């Protein structure tokens, strides 16, 4: 089954929970994405940095200062 994300994808997500190691957890079509440096309830723009068989890892994309 193809993954709903690929490396380099940028998405707007809401962090649904925080994993045991402290990374935020977001989901895209039920597929888990770990996002370090985020908190539960936070809505952030992310960039996928790695896709594994059962999950992905992403980084928070910083918004430019205006």
Secondary structure, 3 states (H helix, E strand, C coil): CCCCCCCCCEEEEECCEECCCCCEEEEECCEEEEECCCCCCCEEEEEEEEECCCEEEEEECCCCCC
